[in-house]
Amino acid sequence: MDYFQLLNLSKEPFSNSPDPEFFYPSPEHVSCLQKLELAIRLRRGLNVVVGAIGTGKTTLCRHLIREFAADESLETHLIFNPDFKTPTEFLHSLAHLFGLTALAEAENSKWQVEEGIRQYLFKKGLEDDRTVVLLIDEGQKMLPFCLEILRELLNYETNERKLLQIIIFAQEEFQQTVDNHPNLADRINAYLVLAPLSFKETRKLLQFRLNQAKEGYKEPRLFTTPGLWAMYRATKGYPRRIIHLSHRVLLTMIIQNRSRAGWFLVRWCSRMMLPRKPVSIPWMPAALGLGLLALLIFGAFALNHTRLPFFPQTGPPRSAPVRQALPSPEAQSPKRTRIPEPLTVTIPEPAAPGVPATVAASESAQNETALPPIEATTLAPSEEAAPPLMPPREAQSSEPAASTSEPVPPSPAPRQEPMAGPSRQPAPVSFQPPEVLGQVTTRPGDNLERMIRRVYGFFDQEILKAVMQLNPQISNFNAIEVGKVIKFPPAPVRTDPLPKDGRYLQVLQANSLNEATKLLRTYPNDAPPVFLLPYWTPAEGLRFGLVLKDCCRDQQTAEATLTALPPSLAARARIIGKEAEQAVFMVK
């Protein structure tokens, strides 16, 4: 019994073999196929396709073989596993592929085998007018001598075209191999990078495979929208993971007699298929820490019942005395405005002869602080010893009152509090990051991802978006013309690059980003590894240094490392620190 007939399917839609019939033409894969076919037709030589595990490189390779098989002007050969141990083994394998069996089985030298392959390529290219295409899968396994042999085979050419066309499909670590062999990198015509699918393309991939395997004319709908989102979240858009997880989901649907897969079913299948390592939590230290924290909170609450020490105080403490605020004239004015008669002020008469002046003054001072509420416009006879109230602003006269015994002293100017911090010290020199870090001229074999990794030392979607916004003339970051000028923005400083008292050891320095990238390309392979570090100092401004990847923990360690450098590098080496030179590092 065919189990997939229970879901109205004629065959398995999610086979893990690279069947070209189930090849989903996503926009990125179609663009890659078009560029590769155009390069083969124009006989451009070497092309490289790089992608993470499960992005569809092998399926793309099988699809190319299927397309080229229908064209008699193309002769296609495939190497599944280029893990050769010796150069002679690699050459004999190529001779077998090209049909030179006698040459491969005889005990010939390396030069004789290469000469036989050269004659074969000239015969096919000039006499038969056919294009020989060599496809190499799992290219990251090739050893350096294999790359050198391929470089020599690319030298077999006429005045118009290359005699051998090579396409290498490799994982992301092949980028390091290309960086270590600049003579091979200069011969790369197209360096294409395959990225994972988006949610929209993931949904289309699933529906495309279900339509290819459907029974009848009805389009199968086996996933809900939340189930599709759970599929994308679990697989991150990698086609191989999508196919494996979808196969597990279909089997679970058949076993549980379900017609559609939702969020919970897909999540359960993903956890069963890709078990995660359980995270070990140190419960004993965590429990002790929580207990100590609870004791501290309880102790603080017992000492001060008004507030906890971890929360801000919203009112005055209970132990502090509450002072009665003096009512301002503006606060009293509403009471006076309710009296319809005009406000009159009675000037108090001098104190009685029997009352000492000090007693009258003390009573006046008490009345000033108390300021009882006013209920009338004139003072009672018993309150004549109190000081007069100030009239409202509109009732005040521009001339001074002649009946006052003493002039009213002017109110003191409000005291200005000094600013916090030392005022006499000069302000530190501030650094404003430039809008453009620098610009680099593209070279053969360059693409935007490779240039970003060379400039910043890392690559992500955020910095790619920033570079694309600064360079609106770039339409495709995978294919950039040679000689174009690319601008690069400053990278965001996400973490502190140096520990406390740490030092960088700079071996070379450049004044521009373009000059620094040239120094990085020509840096010797046998020297200590370095990376590009843009930094700014108040004395020198913006500089680009090639510094050692391993920073030094202090000044003494940096000086010891400096003395151990080769003389050619030690002569121009320099120690960089944040405190000594007020340096600002513009790195991730």
C-alpha angles and dihedrals in degrees: 000000000000105000093199091064087074087070094043092257125137096206142356109297097193106052115162093220117098096252110176089210089068094044107131110215100222115179092252095049092045091051090050092050092050093050092048094048091048091050091050093048091050091044095232096163120226125034128174130202115194128184144144122269111294100015093122105264095138092046089050090051093051091048091054091051090051092050094046093047091071092056115080092197090066126072111195128198127181132204110198099187118019094188096132121164101205136024091242091056091052093048093048090051090053091049091053090050092052092049095253094133097152091051092049097047096046120087096253128156124250091259093052093052092048091050091051091051090048092053090048092053092048091050093050095043101042107024101032096029092223130141116231112212122193117196117194119192123196090025093171088076094063116113122223094261090058090055090049091052090050090050090053091049090053088060089068099097145125128230089274110034150004117266095213126046116202130191118185120197110197144154125257095273088069086079089072090051091053091048090053093051108051091168088063094041091059089060096053110112099187127013107192125187122203115213129193120271124264123238091263093052091045090056091048092049092055093047092046093055092045090051091050090055100036124128111232126341101306114107110234118235105191101150129062120217093257088047091054091050091050088051091053094046092050097046100034088222098295108146096218093052090046091054095047094048093044090053090053091048092052092050090050091050091053093048094047093041095239128152100201136031119226137184098284095046093051092046092050092049092048091053092048093048098041106032114195124221108255114249111239111220117199095233096178097056090041092052092048091049093050091048092051090049091051091051091051092050092047092048093049091048091051093052095048118025094184099067144352118249091236096060129065118255113249099188141017118289117259094240093058115090115247112228121212109241118231112247111241123227088251089057092051096044095082090060092052095047091062091068109088096205120082114268115254127192120214115209110224118240121237117277120272117272092246094055116083117235093236091058091050090049093050091050089050092051091049091051091051093057097040100044099183117213116278118235102169140033096240130051123247118243091250090057098050091107091064118095117261120264119243111250121232120278093257092051095051117105124224090228120073117250111259095207097062113110097210131022116252109247115238116259112258117253115257112268115246114221115225117249117261118258132028110318099191097056115096117250114258118256108265123218121220111193113232120246090234121037092196143290134260130201113229121242132200111294095019124136130175097259092053092048092049091052090049094050102038103020092234141056132215139146093262096059091040090056091048092051092047091051091051091049108044090168090073110095098169120024091198094062118041123169118246114256096028118137113233120194121213126203124217111276117238115259101234101165136019104266095204132048121229111298089004123149137204120217110218116200100177134020134199134187096217137037093239091054091047093054090050090053089049092053093049095043109125116254094221093056123092111286116263139182134206114265120184111199140164131219129181091237101048106018120212116004135170116218134185102221132179114268092230109066121211121245096223145355095274093053091049092052091049091050090049093057091051094056122104112271092247091059099033091060091065099028121121137186116234126195136168099230099043098048101019088238122184112206117210099203136111 
